[in-house]
């Protein structure tokens, strides 16, 4: 998506692309359709995450400090800030700041507590982020599960959050 706004229906290029997609969809088998739906969901998710990141950056530049009611958890190289209302979280790793939804954070917390070992948790964190939030790994220059920033994230999550069933 590259940060571009989605053109309206009156855009002739978009209309042509939509028409081509409708025409070729009949030639795609079920497995291909499932793949395309998954890819569409990834594109939509990434576009939303980028939009939220841009909005968060704009808010950050407008105010000199964290918003009222924001809880901040400090970790060695990783921080998680809960926004007022708890529906979004700012993840800071090194110089990178990203927005996580409550559902994304819950998934990371579950990984940190349910894995058999810390090394397994780090591997799972890396795998999930590689599949669902490549932007975090790329921007923070995390190339493996052995990254110190990923370990800092693990420690921050374990220090700050707990599972309700524990």
DSSP file (Angstrom, degrees, kcal/mol; ACC not computed):
  #  RESIDUE AA STRUCTURE BP1 BP2  ACC     N-H-->O    O-->H-N    N-H-->O    O-->H-N    TCO  KAPPA ALPHA  PHI   PSI    X-CA   Y-CA   Z-CA
    1    1 A X    >         0   0    0      0, 0.0     3,-1.8     0, 0.0    42,-0.0   0.000 360.0 360.0 360.0 -32.3    0.0    0.0    0.0
    2    2 A X  T 3   -     0   0    0      1,-0.3     3,-0.1     0, 0.0    45,-0.0   0.689 360.0 -67.2  61.8  21.6    3.0    2.2    0.6
    3    3 A X  T 3  S+     0   0    0      1,-0.3    -1,-0.3     0, 0.0     2,-0.2   0.518  96.2 139.0  79.7   3.3    1.1    4.9    2.6
    4    4 A X    <   -     0   0    0     -3,-1.8    -1,-0.3     1,-0.1     2,-0.1  -0.555  57.9-111.2 -82.5 147.5   -1.0    6.0   -0.4
    5    5 A X        -     0   0    0     -2,-0.2     2,-0.5    -3,-0.1    -1,-0.1  -0.474  36.3-105.9 -71.5 147.4   -4.7    6.7    0.1
    6    6 A X        -     0   0    0     -2,-0.1    -1,-0.1     1,-0.1     0, 0.0  -0.652  40.6-120.1 -75.9 123.1   -7.0    4.2   -1.6
    7    7 A X        -     0   0    0     -2,-0.5    -1,-0.1     1,-0.1    -3,-0.0  -0.232  28.8-106.9 -63.4 152.5   -8.4    6.0   -4.7
    8    8 A X    >   -     0   0    0      1,-0.1     3,-1.8     2,-0.0     6,-0.2  -0.168  34.9 -95.9 -72.7 171.9  -12.2    6.4   -4.9
    9    9 A X  T 3  S+     0   0    0      1,-0.3     6,-0.1     5,-0.1    -1,-0.1   0.733 120.7  66.6 -61.9 -23.0  -14.4    4.4   -7.2
   10   10 A X  T 3  S+     0   0    0      4,-0.1     2,-0.5     5,-0.0    -1,-0.3   0.568  72.6 109.0 -78.4  -6.4  -14.2    7.2   -9.8
   11   11 A X    <>  -     0   0    0     -3,-1.8     4,-2.3     1,-0.2     5,-0.2  -0.589  63.0-150.9 -71.2 118.6  -10.5    6.6  -10.4
   12   12 A X  H  > S+     0   0    0     -2,-0.5     4,-2.2     1,-0.2    -1,-0.2   0.851  93.9  53.4 -63.8 -34.7  -10.3    5.0  -13.9
   13   13 A X  H  > S+     0   0    0      2,-0.2     4,-2.3     1,-0.2    -1,-0.2   0.931 110.9  46.2 -64.6 -44.9   -7.2    3.0  -13.0
   14   14 A X  H  > S+     0   0    0      1,-0.2     4,-2.8     2,-0.2     5,-0.2   0.913 111.0  52.5 -63.5 -42.6   -8.8    1.4  -10.0
   15   15 A X  H  X S+     0   0    0     -4,-2.3     4,-2.2     1,-0.2    -1,-0.2   0.904 110.3  48.7 -60.2 -41.5  -12.0    0.7  -12.0
   16   16 A X  H  X S+     0   0    0     -4,-2.2     4,-2.5     2,-0.2    -1,-0.2   0.914 112.2  48.2 -64.5 -43.0   -9.9   -1.1  -14.6
   17   17 A X  H  X S+     0   0    0     -4,-2.3     4,-2.3     2,-0.2    -2,-0.2   0.906 111.7  49.1 -65.2 -41.8   -8.0   -3.1  -11.9
   18   18 A X  H  X S+     0   0    0     -4,-2.8     4,-2.4     2,-0.2    -1,-0.2   0.903 111.5  50.1 -63.3 -40.3  -11.3   -4.1  -10.2
   19   19 A X  H  X S+     0   0    0     -4,-2.2     4,-2.3    -5,-0.2    -2,-0.2   0.926 110.7  49.0 -64.1 -44.9  -12.7   -5.2  -13.5
   20   20 A X  H  X S+     0   0    0     -4,-2.5     4,-1.9     1,-0.2    -1,-0.2   0.894 111.0  50.9 -61.6 -40.0   -9.7   -7.3  -14.4
   21   21 A X  H  X S+     0   0    0     -4,-2.3     4,-1.4     1,-0.2    -2,-0.2   0.929 110.4  48.3 -63.8 -45.3   -9.8   -8.9  -11.0
   22   22 A X  H  < S+     0   0    0     -4,-2.4     4,-0.5     1,-0.2    -1,-0.2   0.884 111.8  50.9 -61.8 -38.1  -13.5   -9.8  -11.4
   23   23 A X  H  < S+     0   0    0     -4,-2.3     3,-0.3     1,-0.2    -1,-0.2   0.852 115.0  41.1 -69.2 -34.7  -12.8  -11.2  -14.8
   24   24 A X  H >< S+     0   0    0     -4,-1.9     3,-1.7     1,-0.2     4,-0.3   0.628  92.0  84.0 -89.8 -13.2  -10.0  -13.5  -13.7
   25   25 A X  G >< S+     0   0    0     -4,-1.4     3,-1.4     1,-0.3    -1,-0.2   0.815  82.5  62.7 -62.5 -30.5  -11.5  -14.7  -10.5
   26   26 A X  G 3  S+     0   0    0     -4,-0.5    -1,-0.3    -3,-0.3    -2,-0.1   0.699  99.6  55.3 -66.5 -19.1  -13.4  -17.4  -12.3
   27   27 A X  G <  S+     0   0    0     -3,-1.7     2,-0.4    -4,-0.1    -1,-0.3   0.437  89.4  93.3 -92.3  -1.0  -10.1  -19.0  -13.4
   28   28 A X  S <  S-     0   0    0     -3,-1.4     5,-0.0    -4,-0.3    -3,-0.0  -0.799  70.7-134.1-100.0 132.3   -8.8  -19.3   -9.8
   29   29 A X     >  -     0   0    0     -2,-0.4     4,-2.2     1,-0.1     5,-0.2  -0.200  33.5 -94.7 -75.7 174.1   -9.3  -22.5   -7.8
   30   30 A X  H  > S+     0   0    0      1,-0.2     4,-2.4     2,-0.2     5,-0.2   0.882 125.2  52.4 -58.2 -42.2  -10.4  -22.6   -4.2
   31   31 A X  H  > S+     0   0    0      1,-0.2     4,-2.1     2,-0.2    -1,-0.2   0.896 109.9  49.2 -62.5 -39.9   -6.9  -22.8   -2.8
   32   32 A X  H  > S+     0   0    0      2,-0.2     4,-2.6     1,-0.2    -1,-0.2   0.883 109.6  51.7 -65.7 -38.9   -5.9  -19.7   -4.9
   33   33 A X  H  X S+     0   0    0     -4,-2.2     4,-2.5     2,-0.2    -2,-0.2   0.902 108.9  50.4 -65.0 -40.5   -9.0  -17.8   -3.6
   34   34 A X  H  X S+     0   0    0     -4,-2.4     4,-2.4     2,-0.2    -2,-0.2   0.925 110.8  49.8 -61.8 -43.6   -8.0  -18.6    0.0
   35   35 A X  H  X S+     0   0    0     -4,-2.1     4,-2.6     1,-0.2    -2,-0.2   0.930 111.0  48.9 -59.8 -46.3   -4.5  -17.4   -0.7
   36   36 A X  H  X S+     0   0    0     -4,-2.6     4,-2.5     1,-0.2    -2,-0.2   0.896 110.4  50.8 -63.2 -40.0   -5.9  -14.1   -2.3
   37   37 A X  H  X S+     0   0    0     -4,-2.5     4,-2.3     2,-0.2    -1,-0.2   0.912 110.9  48.8 -63.0 -42.2   -8.2  -13.6    0.7
   38   38 A X  H  X S+     0   0    0     -4,-2.4     4,-2.3     2,-0.2    -2,-0.2   0.926 111.8  48.9 -63.2 -43.6   -5.3  -14.0    3.1
   39   39 A X  H  X S+     0   0    0     -4,-2.6     4,-2.6     1,-0.2    -2,-0.2   0.904 109.8  52.0 -62.9 -40.5   -3.2  -11.6    1.1
   40   40 A X  H  X S+     0   0    0     -4,-2.5     4,-2.6     1,-0.2    -1,-0.2   0.912 109.2  50.3 -61.6 -42.0   -6.0   -9.1    1.1
   41   41 A X  H  X S+     0   0    0     -4,-2.3     4,-2.7     2,-0.2    -1,-0.2   0.893 110.2  50.0 -64.1 -38.9   -6.3   -9.4    4.8
   42   42 A X  H  X S+     0   0    0     -4,-2.3     4,-2.9     2,-0.2     5,-0.2   0.934 111.5  48.5 -63.4 -45.7   -2.6   -8.8    5.3
   43   43 A X  H  X S+     0   0    0     -4,-2.6     4,-2.3     2,-0.2    -2,-0.2   0.912 113.5  46.8 -61.1 -43.1   -2.7   -5.7    3.0
   44   44 A X  H  X S+     0   0    0     -4,-2.6     4,-2.4     2,-0.2    -2,-0.2   0.932 113.5  48.5 -64.7 -45.7   -5.7   -4.3    4.9
   45   45 A X  H  X S+     0   0    0     -4,-2.7     4,-2.7     1,-0.2    -2,-0.2   0.932 112.6  47.9 -59.9 -47.2   -4.0   -5.0    8.3
   46   46 A X  H  X S+     0   0    0     -4,-2.9     4,-2.7     1,-0.2    -1,-0.2   0.889 110.6  51.6 -62.9 -39.6   -0.7   -3.4    7.2
   47   47 A X  H  X S+     0   0    0     -4,-2.3     4,-2.3    -5,-0.2    -1,-0.2   0.914 111.7  47.1 -63.7 -42.0   -2.5   -0.4    5.8
   48   48 A X  H  X S+     0   0    0     -4,-2.4     4,-2.7     2,-0.2    -2,-0.2   0.920 112.1  49.8 -64.6 -42.9   -4.4    0.1    9.1
   49   49 A X  H  X S+     0   0    0     -4,-2.7     4,-2.6     1,-0.2    50,-0.2   0.912 111.3  49.1 -62.8 -42.2   -1.2   -0.4   11.1
   50   50 A X  H  X S+     0   0    0     -4,-2.7     4,-2.4     2,-0.2    -1,-0.2   0.908 111.3  49.8 -62.6 -41.7    0.6    2.2    8.9
   51   51 A X  H  X S+     0   0    0     -4,-2.3     4,-2.6     2,-0.2    -2,-0.2   0.924 111.9  47.4 -63.4 -44.5   -2.3    4.6    9.4
   52   52 A X  H  X S+     0   0    0     -4,-2.7     4,-2.7     1,-0.2    -2,-0.2   0.905 111.1  51.8 -63.7 -41.3   -2.3    4.2   13.2
   53   53 A X  H  X S+     0   0    0     -4,-2.6     4,-2.5     2,-0.2    -2,-0.2   0.912 110.7  48.0 -60.9 -42.7    1.5    4.6   13.2
   54   54 A X  H  X S+     0   0    0     -4,-2.4     4,-2.3     2,-0.2    -2,-0.2   0.922 112.9  48.0 -64.2 -43.3    1.2    7.9   11.2
   55   55 A X  H  X S+     0   0    0     -4,-2.6     4,-2.5     1,-0.2    -2,-0.2   0.899 112.0  49.8 -64.3 -39.8   -1.6    9.1   13.6
   56   56 A X  H  X S+     0   0    0     -4,-2.7     4,-2.5     2,-0.2    -1,-0.2   0.906 110.5  49.8 -65.2 -41.2    0.5    8.2   16.6
   57   57 A X  H  X S+     0   0    0     -4,-2.5     4,-2.0     2,-0.2    -2,-0.2   0.902 111.0  49.8 -64.0 -40.2    3.5   10.0   15.2
   58   58 A X  H  X S+     0   0    0     -4,-2.3     4,-1.5     1,-0.2    -2,-0.2   0.915 112.2  47.4 -64.5 -42.5    1.4   13.1   14.5
   59   59 A X  H  X S+     0   0    0     -4,-2.5     4,-1.8     1,-0.2    -2,-0.2   0.891 109.6  54.2 -64.2 -38.8    0.0   13.0   18.1
   60   60 A X  H  < S+     0   0    0     -4,-2.5    -1,-0.2     1,-0.2    -2,-0.2   0.884 109.1  47.0 -63.9 -39.1    3.5   12.6   19.5
   61   61 A X  H  < S+     0   0    0     -4,-2.0    -1,-0.2     1,-0.2    -2,-0.2   0.789 109.2  55.8 -74.4 -26.1    4.8   15.6   17.7
   62   62 A X  H  < S+     0   0    0     -4,-1.5     2,-0.3    -5,-0.2    -2,-0.2   0.851 108.9  49.4 -73.2 -34.3    1.7   17.7   18.8
   63   63 A X  S  < S-     0   0    0     -4,-1.8     4,-0.1    -5,-0.1     3,-0.0  -0.781  73.0-140.8-108.9 152.1    2.3   17.0   22.5
   64   64 A X  S    S+     0   0    0     -2,-0.3     2,-0.2     2,-0.1    -1,-0.1   0.662  83.1   8.8 -83.7 -15.5    5.5   17.4   24.4
   65   65 A X  S    S-     0   0    0      1,-0.1     3,-0.1     3,-0.0    -2,-0.1  -0.833 101.3 -49.8-148.8-175.4    4.9   14.2   26.5
   66   66 A X        -     0   0    0     -2,-0.2     3,-0.1     1,-0.1    -2,-0.1  -0.297  66.0 -98.5 -64.8 149.3    2.8   11.2   26.9
   67   67 A X    >   -     0   0    0      1,-0.1     3,-1.5     2,-0.1    -1,-0.1  -0.247  48.6 -85.3 -64.5 153.9   -1.0   11.7   27.0
   68   68 A X  T 3  S+     0   0    0      1,-0.3    16,-0.2    -3,-0.1    -1,-0.1  -0.353 116.6  25.8 -59.4 136.5   -2.8   11.9   30.3
   69   69 A X  T 3  S+     0   0    0      1,-0.3     2,-0.5    -3,-0.1    -1,-0.3   0.570  86.6 139.5  86.1   9.4   -3.7    8.4   31.5
   70   70 A X    <   -     0   0    0     -3,-1.5     2,-0.5    14,-0.1    -1,-0.3  -0.756  40.5-151.8 -91.1 129.2   -0.9    6.7   29.6
   71   71 A X  E     -A   82   0A   0     11,-1.5    11,-2.4    -2,-0.5     2,-0.5  -0.854  11.4-162.1 -98.5 132.8    0.8    3.9   31.5
   72   72 A X  E     -A   81   0A   0     -2,-0.5     2,-0.5     9,-0.2     9,-0.2  -0.956   7.9-163.8-120.2 133.4    4.4    3.3   30.5
   73   73 A X  E     -A   80   0A   0      7,-1.9     7,-1.5    -2,-0.5     2,-0.3  -0.967  15.4-148.4-115.0 120.7    6.4    0.1   31.2
   74   74 A X        +     0   0    0     -2,-0.5     2,-0.3     5,-0.2     5,-0.2  -0.673  21.9 167.6 -92.6 142.1   10.2    0.5   30.8
   75   75 A X        -     0   0    0      3,-0.4     2,-1.7    -2,-0.3     3,-0.1  -0.925  51.6 -80.6-141.3 167.1   12.4   -2.3   29.7
   76   76 A X  S    S-     0   0    0     -2,-0.3    79,-0.1     1,-0.3    80,-0.1  -0.533 116.5 -19.3 -72.0  89.4   16.0   -2.6   28.6
   77   77 A X  S    S+     0   0    0     -2,-1.7    17,-1.8     1,-0.1     2,-0.4   0.353 129.9  76.9  93.9  -6.2   15.5   -1.5   25.0
   78   78 A X  E     + B   0  93A   0     15,-0.2    -3,-0.4    74,-0.2     2,-0.3  -0.995  51.5 177.2-140.5 134.0   11.8   -2.2   24.8
   79   79 A X  E     - B   0  92A   0     13,-2.6    13,-2.7    -2,-0.4     2,-0.4  -0.958  12.3-159.5-130.9 150.3    8.9   -0.2   26.2
   80   80 A X  E     -AB  73  91A   0     -7,-1.5    -7,-1.9    -2,-0.3     2,-0.5  -0.989   8.0-167.0-131.0 124.0    5.1   -0.6   26.0
   81   81 A X  E     -AB  72  90A   0      9,-2.6     9,-2.7    -2,-0.4     2,-0.5  -0.942  11.2-147.0-112.3 127.2    2.8    2.3   26.5
   82   82 A X  E     -AB  71  89A   0    -11,-2.4   -11,-1.5    -2,-0.5     7,-0.2  -0.810  19.3-136.7 -91.1 127.1   -0.9    1.7   27.0
   83   83 A X    >   -     0   0    0      5,-2.2     3,-2.7    -2,-0.5     5,-0.1  -0.350  39.1 -75.6 -77.8 163.4   -3.1    4.5   25.7
   84   84 A X  T 3  S+     0   0    0      1,-0.3     3,-0.4   -16,-0.2    -1,-0.2  -0.387 125.9  24.5 -57.7 128.6   -6.0    5.8   27.5
   85   85 A X  T 3  S-     0   0    0    -16,-0.2    -1,-0.3     1,-0.2   -15,-0.1   0.165 107.3-113.9  95.7 -18.1   -8.8    3.3   27.2
   86   86 A X  S <  S+     0   0    0     -3,-2.7    -1,-0.2     2,-0.2    -2,-0.1   0.689  83.1 118.9  67.6  20.8   -6.3    0.4   26.6
   87   87 A X  S    S+     0   0    0     -3,-0.4    15,-1.2     1,-0.1     2,-0.3   0.640  76.3  30.2 -93.5 -14.4   -7.4   -0.3   23.0
   88   88 A X  E     - C   0 101A   0     13,-0.2    -5,-2.2    -5,-0.1     2,-0.4  -0.973  66.5-156.8-141.1 155.5   -4.0    0.4   21.5
   89   89 A X  E     -BC  82 100A   0     11,-2.5    11,-3.3    -2,-0.3     2,-0.6  -0.993  14.3-136.1-135.1 138.9   -0.4    0.1   22.7
   90   90 A X  E     -BC  81  99A   0     -9,-2.7    -9,-2.6    -2,-0.4     2,-0.6  -0.864  19.4-160.2 -95.1 121.9    2.8    1.9   21.6
   91   91 A X  E     -BC  80  98A   0      7,-3.5     7,-3.1    -2,-0.6     2,-0.5  -0.911   6.6-170.8-103.7 119.9    5.7   -0.5   21.3
   92   92 A X  E     +BC  79  97A   0    -13,-2.7   -13,-2.6    -2,-0.6     2,-0.4  -0.957   9.7 171.7-112.5 125.4    9.1    1.1   21.3
   93   93 A X  E >   -BC  78  96A   0      3,-2.4     3,-2.1    -2,-0.5     2,-0.4  -0.948  68.1 -44.6-133.3 111.5   12.1   -1.0   20.5
   94   94 A X  T 3  S-     0   0    0    -17,-1.8   -17,-0.1    -2,-0.4    46,-0.1  -0.551 125.8 -23.3  64.6-125.1   15.3    0.9   20.1
   95   95 A X  T 3  S+     0   0    0     -2,-0.4     2,-0.4    44,-0.1    -1,-0.3   0.346 118.1 101.9 -97.4   4.6   14.5    3.9   18.1
   96   96 A X  E <   -C   93   0A   0     -3,-2.1    -3,-2.4    44,-0.1     2,-0.4  -0.731  49.3-170.9 -95.4 137.0   11.4    2.3   16.5
   97   97 A X  E     +C   92   0A   0     -2,-0.4     2,-0.3    -5,-0.2    -5,-0.2  -0.986  13.1 168.3-129.8 121.4    7.9    3.1   17.7
   98   98 A X  E     -C   91   0A   0     -7,-3.1    -7,-3.5    -2,-0.4     2,-0.4  -0.863  30.9-119.7-129.4 161.8    4.9    1.1   16.5
   99   99 A X  E     -C   90   0A   0     -2,-0.3     2,-0.4    -9,-0.2    -9,-0.2  -0.882  24.1-168.0-104.8 133.8    1.3    0.7   17.4
  100  100 A X  E     -C   89   0A   0    -11,-3.3   -11,-2.5    -2,-0.4     2,-0.1  -0.929  18.5-128.6-115.2 143.7   -0.2   -2.7   18.5
  101  101 A X  E  >  -C   88   0A   0     -2,-0.4     4,-2.4   -13,-0.2   -13,-0.2  -0.446  31.5-106.9 -78.6 164.7   -3.8   -3.5   18.9
  102  102 A X  H  > S+     0   0    0    -15,-1.2     4,-2.6     1,-0.2     5,-0.2   0.896 122.3  52.5 -58.1 -40.6   -5.0   -5.0   22.1
  103  103 A X  H  > S+     0   0    0      2,-0.2     4,-2.0     1,-0.2    -1,-0.2   0.899 108.2  49.9 -65.1 -40.9   -5.4   -8.4   20.3
  104  104 A X  H  > S+     0   0    0      2,-0.2     4,-1.9     1,-0.2    -1,-0.2   0.927 112.5  47.1 -63.3 -44.4   -1.9   -8.3   19.0
  105  105 A X  H  X S+     0   0    0     -4,-2.4     4,-2.6     1,-0.2    -2,-0.2   0.919 109.0  54.3 -64.7 -42.7   -0.5   -7.5   22.4
  106  106 A X  H  X S+     0   0    0     -4,-2.6     4,-2.6     1,-0.2    -1,-0.2   0.902 107.3  51.6 -57.0 -41.0   -2.6  -10.3   24.0
  107  107 A X  H  X S+     0   0    0     -4,-2.0     4,-2.0     1,-0.2    -1,-0.2   0.917 110.3  47.9 -63.7 -42.5   -1.1  -12.8   21.5
  108  108 A X  H  X S+     0   0    0     -4,-1.9     4,-2.2     2,-0.2    -2,-0.2   0.890 111.3  51.0 -65.5 -39.0    2.5  -11.7   22.4
  109  109 A X  H  X S+     0   0    0     -4,-2.6     4,-1.4     2,-0.2     5,-0.2   0.925 108.6  51.6 -64.0 -44.2    1.7  -12.0   26.1
  110  110 A X  H  X S+     0   0    0     -4,-2.6     4,-2.6     1,-0.2     3,-0.3   0.907 109.5  50.5 -59.3 -41.5    0.3  -15.5   25.6
  111  111 A X  H  X S+     0   0    0     -4,-2.0     4,-1.7     1,-0.2    -1,-0.2   0.933 107.6  53.1 -61.2 -45.7    3.5  -16.5   23.8
  112  112 A X  H  < S+     0   0    0     -4,-2.2    -1,-0.2     1,-0.2    -2,-0.2   0.772 119.5  34.3 -64.2 -25.8    5.7  -15.2   26.5
  113  113 A X  H  < S+     0   0    0     -4,-1.4    -1,-0.2    -3,-0.3    -2,-0.2   0.728 118.2  48.1 -99.8 -25.9    3.9  -17.2   29.2
  114  114 A X  H  < S+     0   0    0     -4,-2.6    -2,-0.2    -5,-0.2    -3,-0.2   0.659  83.4 103.3 -94.8 -14.8    2.9  -20.4   27.3
  115  115 A X  S  < S-     0   0    0     -4,-1.7     6,-0.1    -5,-0.2     3,-0.0  -0.333  75.9-125.2 -67.9 150.8    6.2  -21.3   25.7
  116  116 A X  S    S+     0   0    0      1,-0.1     2,-0.3     2,-0.0    -1,-0.1   0.796  88.2   2.7 -65.6 -30.3    8.2  -24.1   27.3
  117  117 A X  S  > S-     0   0    0      1,-0.1     4,-2.3     0, 0.0     5,-0.1  -0.935  77.1-102.4-149.9 168.9   11.3  -21.9   27.6
  118  118 A X  H  > S+     0   0    0     -2,-0.3     4,-2.7     1,-0.2     5,-0.2   0.917 121.5  52.3 -63.0 -42.5   12.5  -18.3   27.0
  119  119 A X  H  > S+     0   0    0      1,-0.2     4,-2.0     2,-0.2    -1,-0.2   0.880 110.1  48.7 -63.3 -36.4   14.3  -19.4   23.8
  120  120 A X  H  > S+     0   0    0      2,-0.2     4,-2.5     1,-0.2    -1,-0.2   0.894 110.6  51.2 -68.4 -39.4   11.1  -21.0   22.5
  121  121 A X  H  X S+     0   0    0     -4,-2.3     4,-2.9     2,-0.2    -2,-0.2   0.914 109.7  50.1 -62.3 -42.6    9.2  -17.9   23.4
  122  122 A X  H  X S+     0   0    0     -4,-2.7     4,-2.5     2,-0.2    -1,-0.2   0.907 110.7  49.4 -62.9 -41.4   11.7  -15.8   21.5
  123  123 A X  H  X S+     0   0    0     -4,-2.0     4,-2.4     2,-0.2    -2,-0.2   0.922 113.3  46.5 -62.7 -44.0   11.4  -18.1   18.5
  124  124 A X  H  X S+     0   0    0     -4,-2.5     4,-2.8     2,-0.2     5,-0.2   0.900 111.1  51.7 -66.6 -40.8    7.6  -17.9   18.6
  125  125 A X  H  X S+     0   0    0     -4,-2.9     4,-2.6     1,-0.2     5,-0.2   0.941 111.7  47.4 -58.8 -46.7    7.7  -14.1   19.0
  126  126 A X  H  X S+     0   0    0     -4,-2.5     4,-2.5    -5,-0.2    -2,-0.2   0.922 112.5  49.3 -60.9 -44.8    9.9  -13.8   16.0
  127  127 A X  H  X S+     0   0    0     -4,-2.4     4,-1.8     2,-0.2    -2,-0.2   0.924 112.8  46.2 -62.1 -46.4    7.8  -16.2   13.9
  128  128 A X  H  X S+     0   0    0     -4,-2.8     4,-3.0     1,-0.2     5,-0.5   0.928 114.8  46.5 -64.6 -44.9    4.5  -14.3   14.7
  129  129 A X  H  X S+     0   0    0     -4,-2.6     4,-1.9    -5,-0.2     8,-0.2   0.883 110.4  53.9 -65.4 -36.3    6.0  -10.9   14.0
  130  130 A X  H  < S+     0   0    0     -4,-2.5     4,-0.3    -5,-0.2    -1,-0.2   0.861 116.9  38.1 -64.5 -34.8    7.6  -12.2   10.8
  131  131 A X  H  < S+     0   0    0     -4,-1.8    -2,-0.2    -5,-0.2    -1,-0.2   0.873 134.0  19.0 -82.1 -39.2    4.1  -13.4    9.6
  132  132 A X  H  < S+     0   0    0     -4,-3.0    -3,-0.2    -5,-0.2    -2,-0.2   0.721 132.9  26.8-110.9 -25.4    1.9  -10.6   10.9
  133  133 A X    >X  +     0   0    0     -4,-1.9     3,-1.4    -5,-0.5     4,-1.2  -0.397  57.3 154.7-140.1  60.1    4.1   -7.5   11.6
  134  134 A X  H 3> S+     0   0    0      1,-0.3     4,-3.0    -4,-0.3     5,-0.2   0.795  72.1  69.7 -56.0 -28.6    7.1   -7.6    9.3
  135  135 A X  H 3> S+     0   0    0      1,-0.2     4,-2.5     2,-0.2    -1,-0.3   0.865  96.5  50.9 -60.4 -36.5    7.2   -3.9    9.7
  136  136 A X  H <> S+     0   0    0     -3,-1.4     4,-2.2    -7,-0.2     6,-0.2   0.954 113.3  44.0 -65.9 -49.8    8.3   -4.1   13.3
  137  137 A X  H  <>S+     0   0    0     -4,-1.2     5,-2.6    -8,-0.2     4,-0.5   0.923 116.9  46.3 -61.7 -44.4   11.1   -6.6   12.6
  138  138 A X  H ><5S+     0   0    0     -4,-3.0     3,-0.9     3,-0.2    -2,-0.2   0.944 114.8  44.9 -65.2 -48.3   12.3   -4.6    9.5
  139  139 A X  H 3<5S+     0   0    0     -4,-2.5    -1,-0.2     1,-0.3    -2,-0.2   0.835 117.2  44.6 -68.5 -31.7   12.2   -1.2   11.2
  140  140 A X  T 3<5S-     0   0    0     -4,-2.2    -1,-0.3    -5,-0.2    -2,-0.2   0.428 109.6-124.0 -89.9   1.1   13.9   -2.4   14.4
  141  141 A X  T < 5 +     0   0    0     -3,-0.9     2,-0.7    -4,-0.5    -3,-0.2   0.877  51.5 162.1  57.6  41.5   16.5   -4.4   12.3
  142  142 A X      < +     0   0    0     -5,-2.6    -1,-0.2    -6,-0.2    -2,-0.1  -0.842   9.3 167.5 -92.6 117.3   15.6   -7.6   14.0
  143  143 A X        +     0   0    0     -2,-0.7     2,-0.3     1,-0.1    -1,-0.1   0.497  58.2  16.2-110.8  -7.4   16.9  -10.5   11.9
  144  144 A X  S >  S-     0   0    0     -7,-0.1     3,-1.4     1,-0.0     6,-0.2  -0.974  78.0-100.6-157.4 169.3   16.6  -13.5   14.2
  145  145 A X  T 3  S+     0   0    0     -2,-0.3   -20,-0.1     1,-0.3   -19,-0.1   0.645 115.2  67.0 -68.4 -14.5   15.0  -14.8   17.4
  146  146 A X  T 3  S+     0   0    0      4,-0.1    -1,-0.3   -23,-0.1     2,-0.1   0.323  71.0 130.3 -88.6   8.3   18.3  -14.1   19.1
  147  147 A X    <>  -     0   0    0     -3,-1.4     4,-2.0     1,-0.1     3,-0.2  -0.384  61.0-136.3 -64.6 135.3   18.0  -10.4   18.8
  148  148 A X  H  > S+     0   0    0      1,-0.2     4,-2.2     2,-0.2    -1,-0.1   0.828 106.1  56.6 -59.9 -31.9   18.7   -8.4   22.0
  149  149 A X  H  > S+     0   0    0      2,-0.2     4,-2.1     1,-0.2    -1,-0.2   0.882 105.5  49.8 -68.3 -36.7   15.6   -6.2   21.2
  150  150 A X  H  > S+     0   0    0     -3,-0.2     4,-2.4     2,-0.2    -2,-0.2   0.900 111.1  49.3 -67.1 -40.0   13.4   -9.3   21.0
  151  151 A X  H  X S+     0   0    0     -4,-2.0     4,-2.5     2,-0.2    -2,-0.2   0.891 109.5  52.4 -64.2 -39.0   14.7  -10.5   24.4
  152  152 A X  H  X S+     0   0    0     -4,-2.2     4,-2.4     2,-0.2    -2,-0.2   0.890 108.7  50.5 -63.5 -38.7   14.1   -7.0   25.8
  153  153 A X  H  X S+     0   0    0     -4,-2.1     4,-2.7     2,-0.2     5,-0.2   0.935 109.6  50.6 -62.1 -46.7   10.5   -7.2   24.5
  154  154 A X  H  X S+     0   0    0     -4,-2.4     4,-2.5     1,-0.2    -2,-0.2   0.936 112.6  46.2 -55.7 -49.3   10.1  -10.6   26.1
  155  155 A X  H  X S+     0   0    0     -4,-2.5     4,-2.2     1,-0.2    -1,-0.2   0.889 112.5  50.1 -64.1 -40.5   11.4   -9.3   29.5
  156  156 A X  H  X S+     0   0    0     -4,-2.4     4,-2.0     2,-0.2     5,-0.3   0.919 111.5  48.2 -64.5 -43.5    9.2   -6.2   29.3
  157  157 A X  H  X S+     0   0    0     -4,-2.7     4,-2.8     1,-0.2    -2,-0.2   0.938 113.8  46.2 -62.8 -46.6    6.1   -8.2   28.5
  158  158 A X  H  < S+     0   0    0     -4,-2.5    -1,-0.2     1,-0.2    -2,-0.2   0.851 115.6  47.0 -65.4 -33.7    6.8  -10.7   31.4
  159  159 A X  H  < S+     0   0    0     -4,-2.2    -1,-0.2    -5,-0.2    -2,-0.2   0.823 123.1  32.1 -75.4 -31.8    7.5   -7.8   33.8
  160  160 A X  H  < S+     0   0    0     -4,-2.0     2,-0.3    -5,-0.2    -2,-0.2   0.801 115.3  44.3 -99.6 -34.5    4.5   -5.8   32.9
  161  161 A X     <  -     0   0    0     -4,-2.8     2,-0.3    -5,-0.3    -1,-0.1  -0.820  53.9-169.7-121.2 154.1    1.7   -8.2   31.9
  162  162 A X        -     0   0    0     -2,-0.3     2,-0.3    -3,-0.0   -52,-0.1  -0.911  29.8-108.5-131.9 162.4    0.2  -11.4   33.3
  163  163 A X    >   -     0   0    0     -2,-0.3     3,-1.5     1,-0.1   -57,-0.0  -0.729  24.0-131.5 -88.8 143.1   -2.3  -13.9   32.0
  164  164 A X  T 3  S+     0   0    0     -2,-0.3    -1,-0.1     1,-0.3     0, 0.0   0.806 105.7  56.1 -64.1 -29.6   -5.7  -13.8   33.7
  165  165 A X  T 3         0   0    0      1,-0.2    -1,-0.3    -3,-0.0    -2,-0.0   0.359 360.0 360.0 -87.5   8.2   -5.7  -17.6   34.1
  166  166 A X    <         0   0    0     -3,-1.5    -1,-0.2     0, 0.0    -2,-0.2   0.386 360.0 360.0-115.0 360.0   -2.3  -17.6   36.0
